[in-house]
Structures are given as C-alpha cells and as structure tokens.
Amino acid sequence: MPYATVRGIQINYKVVGDSGPWVALNPGGRREYKEVEDLAGRVAAKGYRVMLHDRRNVGASDISMSGEETEEAVWADDLHDLLAQHDALPAFVGGSSSGARMSMLFGLRHPESTRGLLLMRVTGGAFAAGRLPENYYDQFIRAAKAGGMAAVCEMEAYSDRIAAKPEHRDTLIAMDPAEFIETLGKLRELFVAGANLNVMGMTDEELDSLTAPTIVIPGNDNTHASESAGNAHQLIPGSELHNLPLEFQDVDVVGFDEWEPYYDEIAETFDGFIQKTVSAE
C-alpha cells in the first residue's frame, strides 16, 4: 500500500483509475477507505481518477491527535495536501456521512480547489446529535479512565486500526491516558458545538457561502435523515438533490454496504453531474 507524507504524518492512499478529472471519495464514521472502494471503482470506470485514503487516526494512516480543530477540518486540510501532491486540484470532493461533513469543510476552507461537491447521507437532527458523541468520543474516554491505553486498544474501533497497522498499538500504548482523555474531551466539545445545526458541523451561513456546484443524495436512517439532506440542498446555493429509490429504515444506521445495489446509479448520477459541471466551466 502506498503512503504519502501529508503535513508531517504518513497517509495510506490509493488511486483508482488512470485518466480523467480527479474525484476524492471519503467513507463515513472513522472507517477505512475500503468502505467506498467498490463505489470508487464504478466511478472510475466512467472515466475518472478517484483518490481514496485512510484519514489520520483511521485505518493504516498514522495516529496523530490534536484537540485544536474538529477532526473533519483536519481531514479536509490533509486531503487538500494529498491531492496537491498528485497535481489533482481542483477536484470533485465527496463522501458519505462524516465524509460528507469533511467534503463540505473542504469546500469552505479551499474553495479555489473545489471543482464540485458530491454529498451522500448528510448527517443532522437530534438523534444524530445524541448518538454520535458517544460513538466517537465518550466510550473511549471511559475506557481510558478505567483501564488506560491498554483498554483503549481493546476497543473495536482501535483494534481495527491495530489490525490495519500493528505499529499503531505501540503508538497508542505510549500515549499518556490523561492527555488522550483531554484531547478527546476537546474534540467532543468541538463536535457537540456543531451537532445541533440544520446540517451537522456546518452553520447555515457557512452552507450559504459554498460556491462549488453540489449534488446531495439523502440517507435513509435515523442518523442520516432525509430532512438533513433537504436542509443542505436548500442552504447550499444552486445545489441539486438526487433521491435513490430507498425506503426510510427506523434504525440507528443503515450500513453503506446496504447501498451496494445502488452503486451503479450513484456512479451514473455523479458522472452526469460532473460532466455537466465540466461543460459549464
């Protein structure tokens, strides 16, 4: 697997496709790029180069934690650096759930480098605001308080990262549990500050300031309610909305792999949107 040095850390990445406009696709949660690799292949087959990468603190990329900015903001700047190294800017940037939040922040922080935004499963609403802080931060803070970094390493999310790159265990064990707890606490505060907005992590004013052409594909579960995608569509100037033939499921989260029957439709939708955007430039 290739690595790039991005803002001082090693990022695991993969490029799918050999020619055409650049697209970056990003998974949800804190999951590896493998979650969207199948979709990336179908997009690339339409004539694109698709950048995939494990974000910092995810998968086989380096663990490097800071509580100065939200994770999504840091990831957006990392992706900008990674794409710049491949002479891939401006690019179409998109993703699912946290990948969509990161993509919107990419468009906000790097408008000149954003050719378009491809947003799937936009997050928002009271259910997501109540669930995600526990999922991302609280459970790991409790583990570190109870059993130090050894206990954190046993948590599923971190054991998956260790499986992706065994050296991660040494990095984690060497951390001071108190500093780990403090950093996650700061990240939690930053996350919660943007959790109850119409679109999680983005104020209405920030959404209104986005200038890149944008397409939004709504989710179909409690964390990715269609209302949140509707809010994004209404607030991002000139954005388009594409509804997949999906029924709402009254569950916490529908796994992205359950969307596999619709990957071809998503790829075709993105292709049509990108072609129209390129033609209008």
C-alpha positions in Angstrom: 0.0 0.0 0.0 1.4 3.4 -0.9 1.9 6.1 1.7 2.3 9.9 1.3 3.8 12.2 3.9 1.0 14.7 4.5 1.5 17.6 6.9 4.1 15.6 8.8 2.3 12.2 9.0 2.0 9.1 6.9 -1.3 8.7 5.0 -2.3 5.4 3.4 -3.9 6.1 0.0 -5.0 4.5 -3.3 -5.8 6.0 -6.7 -8.4 4.2 -8.8 -8.4 4.9 -12.5 -5.8 6.1 -14.9 -7.1 9.3 -16.5 -9.8 11.9 -16.4 -10.9 14.5 -13.9 -10.0 13.9 -10.2 -12.6 12.8 -7.7 -12.0 12.2 -4.0 -14.4 9.9 -2.2 -14.5 9.5 1.6 -16.2 7.0 3.9 -18.4 7.6 6.9 -17.6 7.4 10.6 -14.0 6.6 11.3 -13.8 3.8 8.7 -11.1 2.8 6.2 -11.3 3.9 2.6 -12.3 0.3 1.8 -15.9 1.2 2.6 -16.2 3.3 -0.6 -13.7 1.3 -2.7 -16.3 -0.6 -4.7 -18.2 2.6 -5.5 -14.9 4.3 -6.4 -14.2 1.6 -9.0 -17.6 2.2 -10.6 -17.0 5.9 -10.7 -13.5 5.5 -12.1 -14.9 3.2 -14.9 -16.8 6.3 -16.1 -13.5 8.0 -16.9 -12.2 9.5 -13.7 -9.2 9.2 -11.3 -10.5 8.6 -7.8 -8.4 9.4 -4.7 -9.1 7.1 -1.7 -7.3 7.5 1.6 -7.4 6.5 5.2 -7.8 9.7 7.2 -5.4 10.4 10.0 -6.2 8.2 13.1 -8.1 5.8 10.8 -7.1 2.5 9.2 -3.4 2.3 8.2 -2.7 6.0 8.4 -0.7 7.5 11.2 -2.2 8.2 14.6 -1.7 11.9 15.4 -4.3 13.5 17.7 -5.0 17.1 18.5 -7.9 19.0 20.0 -7.4 22.3 18.3 -9.9 21.8 15.4 -12.6 19.3 14.6 -11.4 16.0 13.1 -13.3 16.8 9.9 -11.5 20.1 9.5 -8.1 18.5 9.9 -9.1 15.8 7.5 -10.1 18.4 4.9 -6.7 20.1 5.1 -4.9 16.7 4.9 -6.9 15.8 1.8 -6.0 19.1 0.2 -2.3 18.4 0.7 -2.6 14.9 -0.6 -4.4 16.0 -3.7 -1.9 18.8 -4.3 0.9 16.3 -4.2 -0.7 14.4 -7.1 -1.4 17.6 -9.1 -5.1 16.7 -8.6 -6.5 20.1 -7.8 -9.1 21.4 -8.3 -11.0 18.2 -7.6 -14.6 16.9 -7.1 -14.7 16.0 -3.4 -17.4 13.9 -1.8 -18.3 11.3 0.7 -20.8 9.7 3.0 -21.8 10.9 6.4 -18.6 12.1 8.1 -17.1 12.1 4.6 -19.8 14.5 3.5 -19.1 16.8 6.5 -15.4 16.7 5.6 -16.2 17.5 2.0 -18.3 20.5 2.9 -15.5 21.8 5.1 -13.1 21.2 2.2 -15.3 23.4 0.0 -15.4 26.0 2.7 -11.7 26.0 3.5 -10.4 25.5 0.0 -13.0 27.0 -2.4 -10.4 27.5 -5.2 -9.5 23.8 -5.1 -13.1 22.5 -5.1 -14.5 21.7 -8.5 -17.7 20.3 -7.1 -19.1 18.5 -4.0 -20.7 15.0 -4.1 -22.6 14.6 -0.8 -24.2 11.4 0.4 -26.0 10.6 3.6 -25.8 14.1 5.1 -25.9 14.0 9.0 -28.2 16.1 11.2 -31.0 16.1 13.6 -31.5 15.4 17.3 -31.0 11.7 17.0 -27.5 12.0 15.4 -26.6 14.8 17.9 -27.4 12.5 20.8 -25.8 9.3 19.4 -22.5 10.3 17.7 -20.6 11.9 20.7 -20.9 8.6 22.4 -19.9 6.7 19.3 -16.9 8.9 18.5 -15.6 10.0 22.0 -17.4 9.1 25.2 -16.9 5.3 25.0 -13.1 5.8 24.5 -12.8 8.3 27.3 -14.5 5.9 29.7 -12.2 3.1 28.6 -9.1 5.2 29.1 -10.3 6.2 32.6 -11.0 2.6 33.6 -8.0 0.8 32.1 -5.6 3.2 30.4 -4.4 2.9 26.9 -4.4 -0.9 27.0 -8.1 -0.8 27.5 -8.5 1.6 24.6 -6.5 -0.8 22.3 -9.1 -3.5 23.1 -12.0 -1.4 21.9 -13.3 -2.5 18.5 -12.5 0.8 16.7 -8.9 0.8 17.9 -8.3 -2.9 17.5 -9.4 -2.5 13.8 -6.7 0.2 13.4 -4.1 -2.0 15.0 -5.1 -4.8 12.6 -4.7 -2.4 9.7 -1.2 -1.4 11.0 0.2 -3.3 14.0 2.6 -0.5 14.9 -0.4 1.5 16.0 -0.5 -0.5 19.2 2.9 0.8 20.2 1.8 4.4 19.4 -1.3 4.1 21.5 0.3 2.4 24.5 3.0 5.1 24.6 0.3 7.8 25.0 -0.4 9.3 28.4 -4.0 8.3 29.2 -4.7 11.7 30.8 -3.6 13.5 27.6 -5.6 11.1 25.5 -8.7 11.8 27.6 -8.1 15.6 27.5 -7.7 15.6 23.7 -10.8 13.5 23.1 -12.7 15.8 25.5 -11.7 18.8 23.5 -12.7 17.1 20.2 -16.0 16.2 21.8 -16.7 19.8 22.7 -15.9 21.0 19.2 -18.1 18.3 17.7 -21.0 18.9 20.1 -20.8 22.7 19.3 -21.9 21.9 15.7 -24.1 18.9 16.4 -27.5 20.6 16.6 -27.2 22.7 13.5 -29.5 22.1 10.5 -26.6 20.3 8.9 -24.2 18.8 11.4 -20.9 20.6 11.6 -21.9 23.5 9.2 -23.7 26.7 10.1 -26.4 28.0 7.8 -24.1 30.9 6.9 -21.2 28.5 6.0 -23.5 26.4 3.8 -24.8 29.6 2.0 -21.2 30.6 1.4 -20.3 27.4 -0.5 -19.6 28.3 -4.1 -18.8 24.9 -5.7 -21.5 23.1 -7.7 -23.0 20.5 -5.3 -25.2 17.4 -5.5 -26.8 15.8 -2.5 -28.0 12.2 -2.1 -30.1 11.7 1.0 -29.7 8.9 3.5 -32.4 6.7 4.8 -31.9 6.1 8.6 -32.2 8.0 11.9 -28.6 9.3 11.8 -28.8 10.4 8.1 -32.4 11.6 7.9 -33.6 12.8 4.6 -34.5 16.1 6.3 -30.8 16.8 6.8 -30.1 16.3 3.1 -33.0 18.6 2.4 -31.6 21.3 4.6 -28.2 21.0 2.8 -30.0 21.2 -0.5 -31.9 24.3 0.5 -29.0 26.1 2.1 -26.2 25.4 -0.5 -26.8 27.8 -3.4 -27.7 26.1 -6.7 -27.3 22.6 -5.3 -29.0 19.5 -6.8 -30.9 16.8 -5.0 -31.0 13.1 -6.2 -33.2 10.7 -4.3 -32.4 7.0 -4.6 -35.4 4.6 -4.6 -34.9 3.8 -0.9 -37.3 3.5 1.9 -36.6 5.0 5.3 -35.5 2.5 7.9 -36.2 3.2 11.6 -32.7 2.1 12.7 -29.7 3.9 14.1 -27.6 3.5 10.9 -28.0 1.7 7.6 -24.6 0.3 6.6 -23.1 1.8 3.5 -22.7 -1.7 2.1 -26.5 -2.0 2.1 -26.4 0.7 -0.6 -24.4 -1.6 -2.9 -27.5 -2.3 -5.2 -27.5 1.4 -6.0 -23.8 2.0 -6.6 -24.2 2.0 -10.3 -27.0 4.6 -10.0 -24.8 6.7 -7.8 -21.9 6.4 -10.2 -24.1 7.4 -13.1 -25.6 10.3 -11.2 -22.1 11.6 -10.2 -20.9 11.1 -13.8 -23.8 13.2 -15.2 -23.3 15.9 -12.6 -19.5 16.1 -13.2 -19.9 16.1 -17.0 -22.5 19.0 -16.7 -20.2 20.9 -14.3 -17.1 20.5 -16.5 -19.1 21.6 -19.6 -20.2 24.7 -17.8 -16.7 25.8 -16.7 
